[in-house]
Amino acid sequence: MLTHLDSQGRANMVDVTDKAVTFREAVAEARVRMLPQTLQMIVSGGHPKGDVFAVARIAGIQAAKKTSELIPLCHPLLLTSVKVELSAEGEDSVRIVARCKLSGQTGVEMEALTAASVAALTIYDMCKAVDRGMIIEGVRVLEKTGGKSGQYRVADA
């Protein structure tokens, strides 16, 4: 059942008034593939715009806090923790992992996905002058806990 549709098929915000406040956490990831020399420039700190990972981390955190402004039917949430980790993988990829937490009445999957996505977009923005062929891929929820539906974890995470 699609919870964002009413009985007539119209979009609506889910009513969470009667849901219990529980601890909820979600982890999402994204990857940015790039030329090996672009990744080397990022890792070595040689980017003229500054620390790419630091800027992308801040962008991801900011984005998580603004998710309800970007996704029309998301509830505004009082996040208690947002962490965004970026790491080089292999010779041509950056892995971004975003973790969001709160005690509330609805999940934080969208906040984690938004954080990972915007961190990836920030890397693209900062590096597009040297590598326009970067690919953002693999944006997905890795795990979530809490709420009525309980725990979810992808098999290969």
Phi, psi and omega in degrees: 000132177275113188284346181267012176240138177275186185295340178263005179084012180271145178293138175207158177281134180295135178277114181253013184309315186269001179284146179287148173281120179224163175290134180223143181214145176219146178234131178229160179225162171211158176230147174236116176266143185206175175294145179306322180292331176292314179297319179299319178298318180295309185295323182281352181079019183268011181284130182297338179275353179113200185285101184299315181297319181296316180294317179296323178298312179297318179299318179297317178297313178302316183297318179303319182290341182251013185305317182294340176279340184260324182253112193306324186257009177281141176283144170291130185240149175265085181293140178257344177201136171224123177234135178233119180246135178237138179211146174287138177233120182065208183260356187215025185214146172244131175256132179244129176235123180246134180234124179238142180225155171189168165249115185195191186258358180213158187287171184241021179299317182295325178293318178293317177297319180294318179300312181296318181295314182289327173298317178296316178298326179293319175300314178302311182301316183288334187249000186297334179294333181254347184204085181285348183270011179302149180237126173264127186210169171067030178285120183198161173278129177269321179199157173210147177226156176096168179079180185295326183278355174074220187261145174223138175212133177292150186292328186259015182275000000 
